[in-house]
Amino acid sequence: MPHEFNPHWAFEENENGLLKIATGEKNIITRRQELPKAFYRDGAIYITKTEVIKNGSLYGESIAYIENNPQFYVNIDTIEDWEKAEKLLTLMKL
């Protein structure tokens, strides 16, 4: 996840209409180099047991991950995403 979207730099509104750190911490991490590595769910792949799904979730007690290379990855949700994928395929000559 890019550092500007790290949850330690995300804020939410408190009861007074001011901002608080979304992670609940009192002090913000000021240096990008000190931010912990963070990940986001892109929805590309889900592998789970049927019992987990029957219980109303996609996630079990542990979550693993695969890092996608953004150079070769397109999550298609819009026509613009589709066009980006077509351009990528053309560039890769597939």
N, C-alpha and C positions, 0 to 999 in steps of 0.2 A: 504494500500500500504506500503510495507517495506520502512523504512526511507531512504535507499540508492537510492530509485527511486522517492522520493518526488520531485515535480517540483521545489521546492525552492533550490534543490541541483542539478538540471539539467542545463546544459549550452549549448549555441549555439554559433556559430562563428559570430563575428562582422565584419564590413567592413574592419577592419585592420588585419584580420586573427587571432585575439585574441578571448578569450572566454568571454562571458557575461552571466549573470544569465538569464535563459530562461523565467522567470516570468516578466522580465523587471525591477526588483528592483535593486537598486544601491549597497546595502549591503547584503552579504550572511548571512544567519542564521547559526551561527557557532555550536550551540549546538543542538543535535538530540532531546532533550527534549523540545525544543522551536518550533520545526517544527509543523505547523498545520496539522491536520489529512487530508490525501489525499486519493482519490479513483481512480480506473481505470476501464474502461469499459471492461468486459470480454466477452460480447456478449451472455451470457447465456439466458437472458430473455429480450424481448422488448414488452412493452404494450403501444400502442399509438392509437390515433384516426385516422380514415381513412383520415380525412381532412389534417392532418399533413403529411401523406404519399403522398397524392395527391399534396402537395406543395413541394415535393422533399426532405423530411427529415424524420428521425425516431424520432426526438426530438421535443416536443412542447415547450411551454414557461416555463414549470417547469419540473424538472427531480428528480425522487425519486430513491431509491436504496434498494437493498437487499444484505446484506453481506453474501458471501458464505464461508463456513468453508473449508479451503484448505485441511484439512485432508480427507474430503469426496467429494471433487470436482475435476473433471477432464474436461478440455476443450479439446475435441477431434478434432484435426486438422491434426495430423500425425499418422503414424502407431505406433510410440513410445507412443503417447498419448493413443491410443487404448490398447496397451499392459499394460500401467500403470492402466487403468481402469479395465482391466481383473484381474490384481493382486489385486487391491483394492477390487473388488467383491469377490475374493477368500478369502482374509483376513477377510472380513465381513461375509463370509459364506452365501452369497445371491444366 
